[in-house]
Amino acid sequence: MQDVEMGVIEITRRIISIIEKDETLQNITVRGEISNFKLSGPHAYFSLKEEDYLLNCVMFNAIYRHPHEIKEGTIVKATGSVRIYAKRGTYQFYAESIQEGMDYGELYRKLEELKSKLKKEGIFDKPKKSIPPFPKRIAVVSSKTSAAFHDVVKTVNKRYPLATILLFHTSVQGKDAFLEIVKALDAADRSDADVVLLVRGGGSIEDLWNFNEESVVKKVYGMKKPVITGVGHEIDTTLVDYVADKRAPTPTGAAEYATPDIEELKKHMKVAFSNIVKKFDHGLDQKTYHLVNLKKRLDFLSPVNQTVLKGEKVDEAFLKVKKNFENILKEKSAMFLRVGDALIHSRAVRMTEIMPERLYTKMDTLKRIITNSMSFKSSMVEKAFLSLSIHDPYEPLKRGYAIVSKDDHHVKSVEELKKKDKIKLELFDGKILSEVLEIDKNGK
């Protein structure tokens, strides 16, 4: 980049042009403390001081424009414009008028007196109302042109755009601004807002004095809706902060206290949903396992399964009887063969004559034993089938009875039912869905 060579006059004229074109430096009011005040003829030369900063000022014909003596340390508001004094290459504030303000020390004394008075009245001891976590409507009491209001709008739209902002415009600085603030607070309290924000940007104790006015403090004290104050900067404290339900260091902080962070909510909801799904899956697995075990138990204890088991036992008993009978038959047959062989080879005629008779007797005896055994076993089988029939829950249905159930549970008493309940009647050959019209408790 090529260096630009300029003369002193050209640089000075450029600076003068820049400052004169800046409208914010023309016809403005500057607040500050008078320092180094000197009169030179009719003209006054002084500085306006704020903390460690100084602004050099001049007021031509000061003795005519401001005939009263201006004391060192006085807080004033000077109206005029910023210009360049070309011969010295310095900028100055050219004051057209000076208005004396209240001395800061006097303001602080007045503030402490009012604070002590309100404290004795118990104004500062009121219980704090809770701030709604998810407000639908947020009332903002502030100036519509103030940076404080725009900071609130920006913060709310970023953090929680679901909320609606209701502006209750009021002047926040000036002699009678506190009257407007009280009216705006009253309107906000009568609105459908969930929370009220009372906000203003930073400034001196004089700038913020309307928020120390007794009428404003008591109005905030009597509000039905929760109030969050964000007046001034973090180091500023006004009396409304003592009666507010929440005090924020700045207007932006007030908007943050009034709203949740939607991004954080999304994260928490995602984690919560994930935990719910995990718990649901775990619970579902447990319930499924439990139901499977119950089904196995029900299947095992069901009348049908018990009938099958009884039938299997009967079959086993029948097979056992049959096998025993066959074994007995084989033993007797073998015995008959041995007896026959003995008869064939026997020489004793008398034995030949006696043995057939004994043989027939044995045969009759054996026949009676087998017949009696078969009758006994058959009787056992019939008793087993009869017992199964008696315990079959569906057997009474054939005789006109019905099983009543509600929500898949058997109904054992009328105490379990009420009018208009939906019930299911299970008959021998089908099911009926019905509704309870009347309940008669044993004729009562």
C-alpha positions as CSV (number, residue, x, y, z in Angstrom):
1,M,0.0,0.0,0.0
2,Q,1.4,3.4,-1.1
3,D,1.9,6.0,1.7
4,V,-0.3,9.1,1.5
5,E,1.4,12.4,2.2
6,M,-0.9,15.1,3.7
7,G,-0.3,18.5,5.3
8,V,-1.4,19.5,8.8
9,I,-4.2,21.7,7.4
10,E,-5.6,18.9,5.3
11,I,-5.6,16.4,8.1
12,T,-7.3,18.9,10.4
13,R,-9.9,19.8,7.9
14,R,-10.7,16.1,7.3
15,I,-11.1,15.5,11.1
16,I,-13.4,18.6,11.3
17,S,-15.4,17.3,8.4
18,I,-15.8,13.9,10.0
19,I,-17.0,15.3,13.3
20,E,-19.3,17.9,11.8
21,K,-21.0,15.2,9.7
22,D,-21.6,13.1,12.8
23,E,-25.1,14.2,13.9
24,T,-24.7,12.4,17.3
25,L,-22.0,14.9,18.3
26,Q,-24.1,17.9,17.3
27,N,-26.8,19.6,19.5
28,I,-26.4,17.0,22.3
29,T,-26.7,17.1,26.1
30,V,-23.7,15.9,28.1
31,R,-23.9,15.1,31.8
32,G,-20.9,15.4,34.0
33,E,-19.3,17.0,37.1
34,I,-17.9,20.5,36.8
35,S,-14.1,20.6,37.1
36,N,-11.4,23.3,36.6
37,F,-14.1,26.0,36.1
38,K,-12.5,29.4,35.1
39,L,-13.9,32.7,33.8
40,S,-12.0,34.7,31.3
41,G,-13.9,37.9,30.7
42,P,-17.5,36.9,29.8
43,H,-16.4,33.4,28.7
44,A,-16.2,30.2,30.8
45,Y,-13.6,27.5,30.4
46,F,-14.1,24.2,32.3
47,S,-14.1,20.4,32.1
48,L,-16.9,17.9,32.5
49,K,-15.7,14.9,34.5
50,E,-17.1,11.4,34.8
51,E,-14.9,8.9,36.7
52,D,-11.4,9.3,35.2
53,Y,-12.5,10.9,31.9
54,L,-12.5,14.6,31.1
55,L,-14.2,16.6,28.3
56,N,-12.8,20.1,27.7
57,C,-15.6,22.6,27.4
58,V,-16.0,26.3,26.6
59,M,-19.1,28.5,26.9
60,F,-18.9,31.9,25.3
61,N,-20.7,34.7,27.0
62,A,-21.3,32.5,30.0
63,I,-22.0,35.3,32.4
64,Y,-24.9,36.4,30.3
65,R,-26.2,32.8,29.5
66,H,-25.8,31.5,33.0
67,P,-25.7,34.4,35.5
68,H,-25.7,32.1,38.5
69,E,-22.4,30.9,39.9
70,I,-21.3,27.4,38.9
71,K,-19.5,25.6,41.7
72,E,-16.8,23.1,41.4
73,G,-18.1,19.5,41.7
74,T,-21.7,20.4,40.7
75,I,-23.5,17.9,38.5
76,V,-24.7,19.6,35.4
77,K,-26.2,18.9,32.0
78,A,-24.6,21.0,29.2
79,T,-26.2,21.3,25.8
80,G,-24.1,22.0,22.7
81,S,-21.8,20.4,20.1
82,V,-18.4,18.9,19.7
83,R,-15.9,20.8,17.5
84,I,-12.3,21.0,16.6
85,Y,-10.2,24.0,17.8
86,A,-8.0,24.0,14.7
87,K,-5.2,26.3,16.0
88,R,-4.4,23.9,18.8
89,G,-5.5,20.6,17.1
90,T,-7.8,19.7,20.0
91,Y,-11.5,18.9,20.3
92,Q,-13.8,20.8,22.7
93,F,-17.4,20.8,23.7
94,Y,-19.0,24.2,22.9
95,A,-21.8,24.6,25.4
96,E,-24.8,26.7,24.6
97,S,-26.6,26.2,28.0
98,I,-25.9,24.6,31.4
99,Q,-28.6,23.1,33.6
100,E,-27.6,22.2,37.1
101,G,-28.5,18.7,38.3
102,M,-28.9,17.3,41.8
103,D,-25.7,16.7,43.7
104,Y,-24.8,13.0,43.8
105,G,-24.2,13.2,47.5
106,E,-27.6,14.6,48.1
107,L,-29.2,11.9,45.9
108,Y,-27.5,9.2,47.8
109,R,-28.7,10.7,51.1
110,K,-32.2,10.8,49.8
111,L,-31.9,7.2,48.6
112,E,-30.8,6.0,52.0
113,E,-33.6,7.8,53.8
114,L,-36.2,6.3,51.5
115,K,-34.6,2.9,51.7
116,S,-34.7,3.1,55.5
117,K,-38.3,4.3,55.5
118,L,-39.5,1.4,53.2
119,K,-37.5,-1.1,55.2
120,K,-39.3,-0.1,58.4
121,E,-42.6,-0.5,56.7
122,G,-41.7,-4.1,55.8
123,I,-41.8,-3.5,52.1
124,F,-38.6,-5.4,51.5
125,D,-39.7,-8.5,53.5
126,K,-42.5,-9.6,51.1
127,P,-42.4,-13.3,50.0
128,K,-41.0,-13.8,46.5
129,K,-43.3,-15.2,43.9
130,S,-41.9,-18.1,41.7
131,I,-41.0,-17.4,38.1
132,P,-42.9,-19.6,35.7
133,P,-40.5,-22.0,34.0
134,F,-42.2,-21.9,30.6
135,P,-44.0,-18.5,30.1
136,K,-46.3,-18.1,27.2
137,R,-46.4,-14.3,27.3
138,I,-43.8,-12.0,28.7
139,A,-44.7,-8.3,29.5
140,V,-41.8,-5.9,29.1
141,V,-42.1,-2.4,30.8
142,S,-39.6,-0.2,29.0
143,S,-39.1,2.4,26.3
144,K,-39.8,1.0,22.8
145,T,-36.8,2.8,21.5
146,S,-34.4,1.7,24.2
147,A,-31.5,-0.6,23.7
148,A,-32.7,-2.5,26.8
149,F,-36.0,-3.4,25.1
150,H,-34.2,-4.6,22.0
151,D,-31.8,-6.6,24.1
152,V,-34.7,-8.4,25.7
153,V,-36.4,-9.1,22.4
154,K,-33.1,-10.5,21.0
155,T,-32.5,-12.7,24.0
156,V,-36.0,-14.1,24.2
157,N,-36.2,-14.9,20.5
158,K,-32.9,-16.7,20.8
159,R,-33.5,-18.6,24.0
160,Y,-37.2,-19.3,23.9
161,P,-39.0,-18.2,20.6
162,L,-42.2,-19.9,21.8
163,A,-42.9,-16.9,24.1
164,T,-44.8,-13.8,23.0
165,I,-43.5,-10.4,24.0
166,L,-46.0,-7.7,25.1
167,L,-44.4,-4.2,25.2
168,F,-45.8,-1.7,27.7
169,H,-44.1,1.5,26.6
170,T,-43.0,4.1,29.1
171,S,-40.4,6.8,29.4
172,V,-37.6,5.6,31.6
173,Q,-35.8,8.9,32.2
174,G,-37.0,12.4,32.9
175,K,-38.7,14.4,35.7
176,D,-42.1,12.7,35.6
177,A,-41.2,9.4,34.0
178,F,-42.0,7.5,37.2
179,L,-45.7,8.3,36.7
180,E,-45.6,6.6,33.3
181,I,-43.7,3.7,34.7
182,V,-46.5,3.1,37.4
183,K,-49.2,3.2,34.7
184,A,-47.3,0.8,32.5
185,L,-46.7,-1.6,35.4
186,D,-50.4,-1.5,36.2
187,A,-51.4,-2.3,32.6
188,A,-48.9,-5.2,32.5
189,D,-50.3,-6.6,35.8
190,R,-53.8,-6.6,34.3
191,S,-52.7,-8.3,31.1
192,D,-52.6,-12.0,30.4
193,A,-48.8,-12.1,30.7
194,D,-47.2,-14.8,32.8
195,V,-44.2,-12.6,34.0
196,V,-43.3,-8.9,33.9
197,L,-39.9,-7.5,33.1
198,L,-39.0,-4.0,34.2
199,V,-35.9,-3.0,32.3
200,R,-33.7,-0.1,31.5
201,G,-30.1,0.5,30.4
202,G,-27.3,1.7,32.6
203,G,-26.7,5.3,33.8
204,S,-25.9,7.5,36.7
205,I,-27.9,7.5,39.9
206,E,-29.7,10.5,38.6
207,D,-30.7,8.7,35.3
208,L,-32.0,5.7,37.3
209,W,-33.8,7.8,39.9
210,N,-37.3,7.0,38.6
211,F,-36.7,3.4,39.7
212,N,-36.1,4.7,43.3
213,E,-39.3,6.6,43.5
214,E,-41.6,5.4,46.3
215,S,-44.7,5.1,44.0
216,V,-42.8,2.8,41.6
217,V,-41.4,0.7,44.4
218,K,-44.8,0.2,46.1
219,K,-46.4,-0.6,42.7
220,V,-43.8,-3.4,42.1
221,Y,-44.5,-4.5,45.7
222,G,-48.2,-4.9,45.0
223,M,-48.0,-6.6,41.7
224,K,-49.9,-9.9,41.4
225,K,-47.7,-11.2,38.6
226,P,-44.0,-12.1,39.3
227,V,-41.7,-9.2,38.4
228,I,-38.0,-9.4,37.2
229,T,-36.0,-6.2,37.3
230,G,-33.1,-5.5,35.0
231,V,-32.3,-1.9,35.6
232,G,-28.9,-0.5,34.8
233,H,-25.6,-2.5,34.8
234,E,-24.5,-5.2,37.3
235,I,-23.1,-2.6,39.7
236,D,-26.3,-0.5,39.7
237,T,-28.9,-1.2,42.4
238,T,-32.3,0.5,42.7
239,L,-35.0,0.2,45.3
240,V,-37.3,-1.7,42.9
241,D,-34.7,-4.5,42.9
242,Y,-35.4,-5.1,46.7
243,V,-39.2,-5.7,46.0
244,A,-38.9,-7.5,42.7
245,D,-39.3,-11.3,42.7
246,K,-36.0,-11.6,40.9
247,R,-33.3,-9.1,40.3
248,A,-31.1,-9.4,37.2
249,P,-27.9,-7.5,36.7
250,T,-28.9,-6.3,33.2
251,P,-31.9,-6.3,30.8
252,T,-30.4,-9.3,29.0
253,G,-30.1,-11.1,32.3
254,A,-33.7,-10.4,33.1
255,A,-34.7,-12.0,29.8
256,E,-32.5,-15.0,30.6
257,Y,-34.1,-15.4,34.0
258,A,-37.6,-15.3,32.4
259,T,-37.0,-17.9,29.8
260,P,-35.6,-21.4,29.5
261,D,-32.9,-22.2,27.0
262,I,-34.7,-24.1,24.2
263,E,-31.4,-25.7,23.1
264,E,-30.8,-27.0,26.6
265,L,-34.4,-28.2,26.8
266,K,-33.9,-30.2,23.5
267,K,-30.8,-31.8,25.0
268,H,-32.6,-32.7,28.2
269,M,-35.6,-34.0,26.3
270,K,-33.4,-36.2,24.1
271,V,-31.7,-37.7,27.1
272,A,-35.0,-38.1,28.9
273,F,-36.6,-39.8,25.9
274,S,-33.7,-42.1,25.5
275,N,-33.9,-43.1,29.2
276,I,-37.7,-43.7,28.8
277,V,-37.1,-45.9,25.8
278,K,-34.5,-47.9,27.7
279,K,-36.7,-48.3,30.7
280,F,-39.7,-49.2,28.5
281,D,-37.6,-51.8,26.6
282,H,-36.3,-53.3,29.9
283,G,-39.8,-53.3,31.4
284,L,-41.2,-54.9,28.3
285,D,-38.5,-57.6,28.4
286,Q,-39.3,-58.4,32.0
287,K,-43.1,-58.4,31.3
288,T,-42.6,-60.6,28.3
289,Y,-40.4,-63.1,30.3
290,H,-43.0,-63.0,33.1
291,L,-45.9,-63.6,30.7
292,V,-44.0,-66.5,29.0
293,N,-43.5,-68.2,32.4
294,L,-47.2,-67.6,33.3
295,K,-48.3,-69.1,30.1
296,K,-46.2,-72.2,30.7
297,R,-47.7,-72.5,34.2
298,L,-51.2,-71.9,32.9
299,D,-50.7,-74.4,30.1
300,F,-49.5,-77.0,32.6
301,L,-52.3,-76.3,35.1
302,S,-55.1,-75.9,32.4
303,P,-58.0,-78.4,32.6
304,V,-57.2,-79.6,29.1
305,N,-53.6,-80.3,30.0
306,Q,-54.6,-82.0,33.2
307,T,-57.1,-84.1,31.3
308,V,-54.3,-85.1,28.9
309,L,-52.0,-85.9,31.9
310,K,-54.8,-88.0,33.5
311,G,-55.4,-89.8,30.3
312,E,-51.7,-90.6,30.0
313,K,-51.8,-92.0,33.5
314,V,-54.8,-94.1,32.7
315,D,-53.1,-95.3,29.5
316,E,-50.1,-96.2,31.6
317,A,-52.2,-98.0,34.2
318,F,-54.1,-99.9,31.4
319,L,-50.8,-101.0,29.7
320,K,-49.5,-102.0,33.1
321,V,-52.6,-104.1,33.8
322,K,-52.5,-105.6,30.3
323,K,-48.8,-106.5,30.8
324,N,-49.5,-108.1,34.2
325,F,-52.3,-110.0,32.7
326,E,-50.1,-111.3,29.8
327,N,-47.4,-112.3,32.3
328,I,-49.9,-114.2,34.4
329,L,-51.3,-115.8,31.3
330,K,-47.8,-116.9,30.2
331,E,-47.0,-118.3,33.7
332,K,-50.3,-120.2,33.8
333,S,-49.8,-121.5,30.3
334,A,-46.3,-122.7,31.1
335,M,-47.7,-124.3,34.2
336,F,-50.4,-126.1,32.2
337,L,-47.8,-127.4,29.8
338,R,-45.8,-128.8,32.6
339,V,-48.9,-130.4,34.1
340,G,-49.8,-131.8,30.8
341,D,-46.4,-133.3,30.3
342,A,-46.6,-134.8,33.8
343,L,-50.0,-136.3,33.0
344,I,-48.8,-137.7,29.7
345,H,-45.9,-139.4,31.3
346,S,-47.7,-140.5,34.5
347,R,-48.6,-144.2,34.9
348,A,-50.9,-143.7,37.7
349,V,-54.4,-144.1,36.4
350,R,-55.9,-142.4,39.4
351,M,-53.8,-139.4,38.9
352,T,-54.8,-139.4,35.3
353,E,-58.4,-139.3,36.4
354,I,-57.9,-136.7,39.1
355,M,-55.6,-134.2,37.3
356,P,-58.1,-133.1,34.6
357,E,-60.6,-132.3,37.4
358,R,-58.0,-130.3,39.3
359,L,-56.9,-128.7,36.1
360,Y,-60.4,-127.5,35.3
361,T,-60.7,-126.2,38.9
362,K,-57.4,-124.2,38.5
363,M,-58.7,-122.9,35.2
364,D,-61.9,-121.6,36.8
365,T,-60.0,-120.1,39.6
366,L,-57.6,-118.4,37.2
367,K,-60.5,-117.1,35.1
368,R,-62.2,-115.6,38.2
369,I,-58.9,-113.9,39.2
370,I,-58.4,-112.4,35.8
371,T,-62.0,-111.3,35.5
372,N,-62.0,-109.7,38.9
373,S,-58.6,-107.9,38.2
374,M,-60.0,-106.6,34.9
375,S,-63.2,-105.3,36.6
376,F,-61.2,-103.6,39.3
377,K,-58.9,-101.9,36.7
378,S,-61.8,-100.9,34.6
379,S,-63.5,-99.4,37.6
380,M,-60.4,-97.4,38.4
381,V,-60.3,-96.1,34.8
382,E,-64.0,-95.1,34.9
383,K,-63.4,-93.3,38.3
384,A,-60.5,-91.4,36.8
385,F,-62.5,-90.3,33.8
386,L,-65.4,-89.3,36.1
387,S,-63.0,-87.2,38.2
388,L,-61.7,-85.4,35.2
389,S,-65.2,-84.7,34.0
390,I,-66.2,-83.2,37.4
391,H,-63.1,-80.9,37.4
392,D,-63.5,-79.8,33.8
393,P,-64.5,-76.1,34.1
394,Y,-66.4,-76.2,30.8
395,E,-68.5,-79.2,31.7
396,P,-71.1,-77.0,33.6
397,L,-71.5,-75.0,30.4
398,K,-73.3,-77.9,28.8
399,R,-75.9,-77.7,31.6
400,G,-76.8,-74.0,30.9
401,Y,-74.2,-72.2,33.0
402,A,-71.9,-69.4,31.7
403,I,-68.5,-67.9,32.6
404,V,-68.6,-64.2,33.1
405,S,-65.5,-62.1,32.5
406,K,-64.5,-58.4,32.4
407,D,-61.3,-57.1,30.8
408,D,-60.1,-60.7,30.4
409,H,-60.6,-61.5,34.2
410,H,-63.2,-63.9,35.5
411,V,-65.9,-62.2,37.6
412,K,-66.6,-63.9,40.9
413,S,-68.8,-61.3,42.6
414,V,-71.3,-58.6,41.6
415,E,-69.0,-56.3,43.7
416,E,-66.6,-56.4,40.8
417,L,-69.2,-54.8,38.4
418,K,-70.9,-51.6,37.9
419,K,-73.5,-50.3,35.5
420,K,-72.5,-50.0,31.8
421,D,-69.6,-52.3,32.3
422,K,-68.8,-54.4,29.2
423,I,-68.8,-58.1,30.1
424,K,-68.3,-61.3,28.1
425,L,-70.5,-64.4,28.7
426,E,-68.8,-67.7,27.6
427,L,-71.4,-70.5,26.9
428,F,-70.8,-74.0,25.8
429,D,-70.9,-73.3,22.1
430,G,-69.8,-69.6,21.9
431,K,-69.3,-66.2,23.5
432,I,-71.6,-63.2,24.0
433,L,-70.6,-59.6,24.5
434,S,-73.0,-57.7,26.8
435,E,-73.5,-54.6,29.0
436,V,-74.5,-54.4,32.6
437,L,-77.9,-52.7,32.9
438,E,-78.8,-53.4,36.5
439,I,-77.1,-55.1,39.5
440,D,-79.1,-57.0,42.1
441,K,-77.1,-57.9,45.2
442,N,-78.9,-61.0,46.5
443,G,-82.2,-59.4,45.8
444,K,-81.3,-56.1,47.6
